[in-house]
Amino acid sequence: MSISPRNTNSQPSLQYVELGGEGLMLLLLHGVTRCGKDWEPLLTALTATCRVITFDQRGHGGSERADSYLVTDYVDDVVRWIRDELAEPLFVFGHSLGAMVAAAVAAELPQLVLGIVLEDPPFHTMGNRIAGSAWQTQFIGMRQVARSGGNIEEITDALADIRLPVSGGGFKRLGESRDRASLAWSAACLSQLDPEVLTAVIEGRWLDGYYVADILASIQCPTLLLQGDPTAGGALTDADAATAVAALSSCQHVRFSGCGHQLHRDRPQEVLKAFRDFAAFRYSSKSSVKDHP
């Protein structure tokens, strides 16, 4: 087992860590503003049966910064690494941005991707529907915090003070909806982030060239779709989830009632159970939605 970070041969150079030994190869792709260590709540369980690789995507963590941060840029990075450096079959598990990357990678590399897990992919919630939303306000605040820098405590305080619009009018501080530990972890990730990662998201350009319907229709492998609860902060809307299930040829859909966007950190045991069930999923017909209380 290797725990020392490695770097890809491509440009920008991406940092990754390989954990575990025998078993299924599983690539974990984090969400925007996060890093490979975001998966720590799942790693002990996953590495017991899988060979796990965690990536820091471009501009995040220990990976190099870049000139462009469209979703298609992240896709190109992962496709290039799997095709040219890994060149062996694997499963891909992505959260948020990582979920959208996983979907496109599966569409482009059907001979190498055996299955994908899509954890609360935002699609156009963070694309052409972001204008005027709380997500846009949050990312504007996070970009300013990342640009200002400081130590972890200072960044945590600044994150807590971001004011988000609420339905019915008025504002709510981010620190009122997220606990200190969660904000401190976000601060640690932001301390390593290129702030320009968020510019394309804020401007509604993030999904330029990323055609959701075409990508979903091209996926041939089994898919596990994990959906947060939109009323609790989940980014995948019920309508987008239904569209994805209809488009995918083989899909299990699990909805986590009362849980927001960070499923693998807020409900790790339930996510692990859903993944284990999926790993044993060997039929091609669509399965009915399961709703976790």
C-alpha distance (Angstrom), angle and dihedral (degrees) to the residues before:
residue distance angle dihedral
M1 . . .
S2 3.80 . .
I3 3.80 122.0 .
S4 3.80 97.7 167.9
P5 3.81 113.9 104.2
R6 3.77 117.0 -109.8
N7 3.77 130.6 -164.8
T8 3.78 131.3 -134.4
N9 3.80 119.7 -118.8
S10 3.80 92.2 -126.3
Q11 3.79 131.1 91.5
P12 2.93 120.2 -78.9
S13 3.78 89.7 36.9
L14 3.80 111.1 -130.4
Q15 3.79 124.7 -151.9
Y16 3.79 119.0 -136.0
V17 3.79 139.3 168.9
E18 3.80 126.6 -145.4
L19 3.81 117.9 -150.0
G20 3.79 133.9 178.1
G21 3.75 128.6 23.0
E22 3.77 127.1 -127.6
G23 3.78 127.8 28.7
L24 3.74 138.8 41.7
M25 3.80 116.5 0.9
L26 3.79 109.3 -125.0
L27 3.80 125.7 -174.9
L28 3.83 115.5 -158.9
L29 3.82 118.5 -155.8
H30 3.81 118.8 -168.3
G31 3.79 130.3 -145.3
V32 3.80 129.6 -101.6
T33 3.85 115.0 -63.9
R34 3.85 90.9 14.7
C35 3.83 132.6 92.5
G36 3.79 140.6 -145.9
K37 3.81 92.5 -78.7
D38 3.80 88.6 65.4
W39 3.82 86.4 86.1
E40 3.83 95.1 62.6
P41 3.85 94.4 111.4
L42 3.82 88.8 64.7
L43 3.79 102.7 34.7
T44 3.80 102.0 87.9
A45 3.80 91.7 53.8
L46 3.80 96.0 39.9
T47 3.80 96.5 48.0
A48 3.81 90.6 54.0
T49 3.80 89.4 71.9
C50 3.81 106.2 11.3
R51 3.77 140.9 58.2
V52 3.80 98.1 -124.5
I53 3.80 129.1 -160.8
T54 3.81 121.0 -170.5
F55 3.79 119.3 -164.2
D56 3.78 133.3 -157.0
Q57 3.79 101.8 -145.7
R58 3.82 121.3 -138.6
G59 3.79 112.9 -62.9
H60 3.81 92.0 13.0
G61 3.81 132.8 98.5
G62 3.78 113.7 -28.0
S63 3.80 96.2 -15.3
E64 3.78 124.1 107.1
R65 3.78 123.1 -94.5
A66 3.78 120.9 -113.5
D67 3.79 142.8 -161.4
S68 3.81 96.0 -115.1
Y69 3.80 133.3 40.6
L70 3.79 106.8 -176.6
V71 3.81 117.3 139.3
T72 3.81 87.6 -112.3
D73 3.82 89.3 59.7
Y74 3.80 90.9 56.8
V75 3.81 89.4 46.8
D76 3.80 91.8 52.6
D77 3.82 90.7 51.1
V78 3.80 93.8 54.3
V79 3.81 95.8 40.5
R80 3.80 90.2 51.9
W81 3.81 93.1 49.2
I82 3.81 95.5 47.0
R83 3.80 93.8 44.7
D84 3.80 100.1 40.6
E85 3.81 105.5 27.6
L86 3.81 108.9 21.7
A87 3.81 101.7 30.9
E88 3.81 96.6 174.2
P89 3.82 134.3 101.9
L90 3.79 118.4 -86.6
F91 3.79 147.3 157.0
V92 3.81 119.4 -112.3
F93 3.81 122.7 -148.5
G94 3.80 115.9 -172.6
H95 3.78 135.1 178.3
S96 3.83 122.0 -151.0
L97 3.83 104.9 -43.8
G98 3.80 86.7 13.9
A99 3.80 90.3 54.8
M100 3.80 92.1 54.7
V101 3.80 89.3 47.5
A102 3.82 91.1 49.2
A103 3.81 91.3 52.6
A104 3.80 93.4 51.6
V105 3.80 93.0 44.2
A106 3.81 89.9 53.5
A107 3.79 89.9 50.3
E108 3.81 92.0 50.6
L109 3.83 98.6 40.7
P110 3.81 106.3 36.8
Q111 3.80 91.9 154.0
L112 3.82 93.0 58.0
V113 3.81 106.0 32.9
L114 3.81 110.3 79.2
G115 3.80 97.1 -179.4
I116 3.79 141.7 -19.1
V117 3.80 137.1 -142.5
L118 3.80 114.6 -152.5
E119 3.81 111.1 -163.4
D120 3.81 111.0 -162.3
P121 3.83 97.9 -39.6
P122 3.83 106.1 -160.7
F123 3.81 97.3 -152.4
H124 3.82 107.2 173.3
T125 3.81 94.0 -6.9
M126 3.82 80.8 85.0
G127 3.80 93.4 26.8
N128 3.79 128.1 53.7
R129 3.83 92.7 -14.4
I130 3.80 96.7 55.3
A131 3.82 98.2 90.7
G132 3.79 111.3 111.7
S133 3.81 93.7 1.9
A134 3.79 129.4 127.1
W135 3.81 87.5 -113.0
Q136 3.81 90.7 60.9
T137 3.81 91.8 47.5
Q138 3.81 90.8 48.9
F139 3.80 93.4 50.0
I140 3.81 92.2 47.5
G141 3.79 88.0 53.7
M142 3.81 93.0 45.6
R143 3.80 92.3 50.0
Q144 3.80 90.4 53.1
V145 3.81 91.1 48.0
A146 3.82 90.6 49.8
R147 3.80 91.0 49.1
S148 3.80 92.4 49.4
G149 3.81 93.5 49.0
G150 3.79 123.2 -179.0
N151 3.77 133.5 151.7
I152 3.80 122.0 -44.9
E153 3.81 93.9 -94.6
E154 3.80 91.8 50.8
I155 3.79 92.5 47.2
T156 3.81 90.7 47.5
D157 3.81 91.0 52.3
A158 3.80 91.2 48.6
L159 3.81 91.6 50.3
A160 3.79 91.3 50.1
D161 3.81 89.5 54.8
I162 3.83 95.7 55.6
R163 3.81 106.6 119.5
L164 3.80 116.5 -140.1
P165 3.81 126.4 -167.0
V166 3.79 116.4 -115.2
S167 3.78 129.7 -155.2
G168 3.78 112.0 -90.5
G169 3.80 92.2 31.6
G170 3.75 137.2 -72.3
F171 3.78 131.4 69.9
K172 3.79 139.9 -87.0
R173 3.80 126.7 -155.7
L174 3.80 115.6 -118.4
G175 3.81 86.7 -127.8
E176 3.80 89.2 63.9
S177 3.82 93.2 60.5
R178 3.82 101.1 35.4
D179 3.78 127.3 51.4
R180 3.80 124.0 -122.1
A181 3.81 94.8 -103.8
S182 3.80 91.8 53.6
L183 3.79 91.5 48.4
A184 3.81 91.4 47.3
W185 3.81 90.5 54.3
S186 3.82 90.1 49.4
A187 3.80 87.8 49.6
A188 3.81 91.9 52.6
C189 3.80 89.8 52.2
L190 3.82 93.3 45.2
S191 3.81 90.2 52.5
Q192 3.82 87.6 67.4
L193 3.81 97.9 37.7
D194 3.79 127.7 109.0
P195 3.84 98.9 -127.9
E196 3.81 90.0 -143.3
V197 3.82 88.3 69.8
L198 3.82 85.1 83.0
T199 3.80 99.5 47.8
A200 3.81 97.5 83.6
V201 3.81 89.7 45.2
I202 3.81 92.8 51.6
E203 3.80 92.1 46.5
G204 3.82 93.7 50.2
R205 3.83 92.9 -116.2
W206 3.80 97.6 108.2
L207 3.81 95.4 103.2
D208 3.82 96.8 43.1
G209 3.82 106.3 140.9
Y210 3.81 92.0 9.8
Y211 3.80 106.9 113.8
V212 3.79 106.8 -165.5
A213 3.82 98.5 -168.5
D214 3.81 93.8 48.4
I215 3.79 92.7 46.5
L216 3.80 94.9 49.9
A217 3.81 92.0 46.6
S218 3.83 90.1 52.3
I219 3.82 96.9 53.5
Q220 3.80 110.6 108.5
C221 3.81 101.9 174.7
P222 3.82 127.4 82.3
T223 3.80 113.4 -83.0
L224 3.79 132.6 -154.8
L225 3.80 111.3 -157.5
L226 3.81 113.7 -161.9
Q227 3.79 112.9 -168.0
G228 3.78 128.5 -166.2
D229 3.78 121.1 -147.4
P230 3.84 109.7 -90.9
T231 3.81 90.3 -151.1
A232 3.82 89.5 57.3
G233 3.81 97.4 45.7
G234 3.80 102.1 -76.2
A235 3.81 113.8 151.6
L236 3.82 99.5 -150.9
T237 3.79 109.1 83.0
D238 3.80 121.1 -142.4
A239 3.81 89.8 -116.2
D240 3.81 92.7 52.5
A241 3.80 90.9 46.2
A242 3.81 91.0 52.6
T243 3.81 90.7 48.4
A244 3.81 91.1 50.5
V245 3.81 93.6 49.1
A246 3.81 90.4 49.8
A247 3.81 92.4 49.1
L248 3.81 98.4 45.4
S249 3.80 116.7 85.6
S250 3.81 94.4 -146.3
C251 3.78 118.3 20.2
Q252 3.78 141.3 159.2
H253 3.81 112.3 -164.4
V254 3.80 121.7 -160.8
R255 3.81 120.3 -179.6
F256 3.81 119.7 -161.5
S257 3.80 108.5 -147.6
G258 3.79 115.1 -146.5
C259 3.82 93.8 10.7
G260 3.79 124.8 111.2
H261 3.80 132.1 -149.4
Q262 3.83 100.7 -56.3
L263 3.80 98.7 70.8
H264 3.81 98.3 154.8
R265 3.82 91.6 51.7
D266 3.81 99.1 39.0
R267 3.82 98.6 39.5
P268 3.81 106.1 18.2
Q269 3.81 97.0 155.8
E270 3.79 92.9 52.9
V271 3.79 91.2 46.9
L272 3.81 90.3 50.2
K273 3.80 91.3 50.6
A274 3.80 91.2 50.0
F275 3.81 90.0 49.9
R276 3.81 93.2 48.8
D277 3.80 90.5 49.9
F278 3.79 89.1 49.0
A279 3.80 93.1 49.4
A280 3.80 86.8 60.7
F281 3.82 91.5 46.6
R282 3.79 106.2 117.9
Y283 3.77 106.1 159.1
S284 3.78 128.8 87.2
S285 3.81 103.5 -142.6
K286 3.80 121.2 101.0
S287 3.80 116.0 -95.6
S288 3.76 124.6 -142.9
V289 3.78 121.0 -101.9
K290 3.78 117.6 -90.2
D291 3.80 117.8 -153.0
H292 3.81 116.9 -152.8
P293 3.80 111.8 -150.7
